[in-house]
Amino acid sequence: MNVSHVLVILEVITSILLIAGVVLQTPRATGLGGTLGGGGGFTGGYRTRRGLERQLYYTTWVLAAVFLIVSVANIYVSLHHVT
């Protein structure tokens, strides 16, 4: 197994976890009306994330960064033929 295969496997695993993280997040507002202030609340669509929701939010950002780094590394390896 060479570096390129490992990077592809890491990219697939990271992408699946990233998709799961995005799907599991709770929507802050219902549709465009809630985001623009039509949701009936004083603060529009904004609310504070707490507990597990906050952890999932930050984990999703970390997974996005890892996916970006692995993707760029995969491109670098494929262009420079690093084994």
N, C-alpha and C positions, 0 to 999 in steps of 0.2 A: 504494500500500500504506500503510495507516495503522497506528497504534501497536497497535491491538487485533489485527490480523492478525499482526504481528511477535511479539507476546506469545504468541499461540496456537501459532505455529510453534516458538518457543523452548520452550514448555511440552511440546509433543509430542516434540521432540528430547531434552529433559531427562528426560522420563518413560521413553523408550526406553533411554537410557543408564543410568538408575537401575535399571530392571528388569534390564538386563544385568549391572550391578554386583552386584546382590543374588543373581542366579542363579549367577554365577561364583565367589562366595565359598565357601570350604571350610567345611563344618559342623564346629563345635568338638567336638560330641559326637553320638553316634548316638541320637536320640530322647530321650524324657523320662527314661529310666533312666540314660543317660549324663550328662545334665545334673544329675540329683539324686545322683550319686555311684555309680551302679551300673555305670559303665563299666570298673571294675577298676583305675583309676588312683588314686593317693593324693590328687590334687588335684581329683577329680571331673571335670567337663567343661572345666575351664579350661586353656588353654595359651597360650603367647606367640605373637603374630603376628610374622613376620619377613619381610623383603624385599618381594617382590611382593604377598604376601598382606596385609601391613600397608598398603602403598600403595593397594591396592584397597579396603581397609576405610575409610581416610580419604577416598579419592576418593568413595566411596559416601555418606559423611556430607556432603561438600561438595555433591554432586549433590542430596541431599535438601534441603539449605538453599537451593540455587538454585531448585529446584522450588517450594518454599514461597514464596520471594520473588516468583518470576514469577507464581505463582497468585494471590497477594494483589494484585500489581500489575494483573493481568488483571481481577480483581474491581473494583478501584478505577477502572480505565479504563472498564469497562462501566457502572458506576453513575454516573460523572461525565461520561461522553461526551467524553472527551479525544480529540482527533484527531491 
